[in-house]
Amino acid sequence: MDEGRSRKAADLGGGGVRGITRAAARSNGTSSSAARRLGGRSDRAKREAPHPPQFGSSALADAALATLEKLNRGVLLLDASGAVQFMNGPARAMLNRGHGLSIRKQRLAFAGAAEEAALEACLERATGSLLLRVAGPNHAHRPYSVLVSPLKLADEPAGFAVFIHEPLGKQRPVPTQVLRGLYGLTVAEARLVNALYVGQSLQLAAGTGGISHNTAKSTLKRVFEKCAVASQAELLQLLSLGPRTV
């Protein structure tokens, strides 16, 4: 992925994303000089900051946005007024499908009136998170889970982060080398995991992999042990939160 082109296409509001990214940068700690470039910090925060990476403010903002592109969840950054300043690739894909979510006049919009009212109330009070289940235009589409979480800088509202979890069946497979590196899975285990992750049943995944249903059950049990999960639902949740490499 060309991060520069992707970031340019995603940044809907110009410089506003810098302010949101600065808030995240401050919360993670930077050097005194970097902090001054980002807008200043308290003396205590400067003393407690760890040794920073060698990023200037512009490079740090670019790196932060590139990191959001690695997530399997859709992420949007809104400014304090609720205008969309950034969205990552997964978020753009979800919004392009039109399943109950869209962008209207640079603002995140819901198809349902109740969800719209709940979002507006959350933006107005600027405190506390909002979790919504967003149904699509037909019953065949499983609802999105949308979390709106306020961002603060020095106890003042600094915008909002929106996280969108996509229903099973639309995820892209996790690269085999990532599954092997993170969890120590074999190629066969990784193949089975990815079949489940993209929405196949265990029986269908077994057929796709050319193994019996009982063998698939045994393989999945080993995967549970390696990934430290107790169920298929926990496994899929773990994968949905994990990093992408492309």
C-alpha positions, 0 to 999 in steps of 0.5 A: 500500500502506498501510505502517502496516497492512502493518507491523502485520500483518507484525510477529509479535513486537512490540518484537523487530523494533526490536532487529533494525532498530537493528542495521541502523541502526547499521551504516549510521550515524546521528548521535550523538543518534540513536545514543543513542536507538537504544541507544548506539554506540562513540566511533569509530562516532560519529566515523565516522558520516555526516550522518544523515537527519532520523529519530528512532529510531521513524521510522528503524525504520518507514522500514527496514521500509518499505524491505524491502517494496520488495524483490522477494524475501521477507524475514523478520527473526528474533530471536536465538532464531529467532522471526519478528519481521517478514516483508515482503509477498512473504514472506507470499505465499510462506508462504501458498502452503504450498510447503514453508515455513510459520510454526509457533509464530512460527518459520519451519518447513520441511516437510522434516526435513533442512531443519529440522535445518539451520535449527536448527543454523544458529540454534544456532551463530549464525555463518555463512550457510545456503543451502537449496533448498526443494522444494514438495509436488509436482514441479510447483512449482520450489524456493525458494532460502532464505538465512539470514544472521546479524545481529550488533551489536558482534560479538554475535548480534542475530538473523537475516535470511532471504531467499527467492527465488521460482521464476520464474512467480510474480513480479509485472510490474515497472512499465513506468516503472521499467524505462524509468527504471532501464534506459532501455528502450522501452515495447516492450522493457519489455513483452517483459522483463515477459513473460519475467519472469512466466514466458513463453518468448521465443516465447510473449512474442513472440506476446503482443506481436504481434511475430515471434520474430526481432524478439523476439530482436533486441529482447532483444539490445538489452535485454541491452546496456542492462541490461549483462547477457549472458544471459536468466538474468542479466536475470531475476536482475537484475529479481528483485533490483530494487525494486518501487514498490507 
